[in-house]
């Protein structure tokens, strides 16, 4: 429980956490090398935009 914001974090079992973090790759997934190659043609992120809807979760 976060004392400053009085929120209770949900508890997850280890198997639920593992299921969420380990997945089979899709055929369209790019490798790190492929991302490095196409990075030069992607536009840089710009500042601004719509404000975030949720807090960062850090208190």
Secondary structure as GFF3:
##gff-version 3
##sequence-region A 1 59
A	DSSP	alpha_helix	14	21	.	.	.	ID=ss1
A	DSSP	alpha_helix	32	38	.	.	.	ID=ss2
A	DSSP	three_ten_helix	39	41	.	.	.	ID=ss3
###
